[in-house]
Amino acid sequence: MLLTILLVFHIIISVALTITVLLQQSEGGALGMGGGPSGFMTARGAGNLLTRITWILFTLFLVLSIGLTLLAATQRNSNSLTGGIEKVDPNSLTRPLPAAPAPAPDATPALPTAPLPQSGLPLAPPPATAAPVTAPVAPQ
């Protein structure tokens, strides 16, 4: 529960930090709050304020990241992949397996059979048996 609350707070700080970095006036003034001194704050005052907010948010982000890492490490379950494996006796690995009984030489394995589907169509006639071939007899 505490981990979830801190994680949500961490995401909010991350978004706020990203926004304050993008609002700062760059060298070219692309995304910054540039302008003359006639605005709400002067350019120097806005720069100082955004710089201070950025440092505060960065510090919160860093402390919260380390805190979340430590908290997650203490709440980790002991059910890891290797947690339930018992120690293996090395001698059990070299024992030969018992020999399987040999099948009887005259026994042939039965082939699996399945019933034919009933489609309502007439079945094909069984193949005709071949007549014995006899040698032709020459007339006398």
Helices and strands as residue ranges (DSSP letters): H 2-23, H 43-74, H 90-94
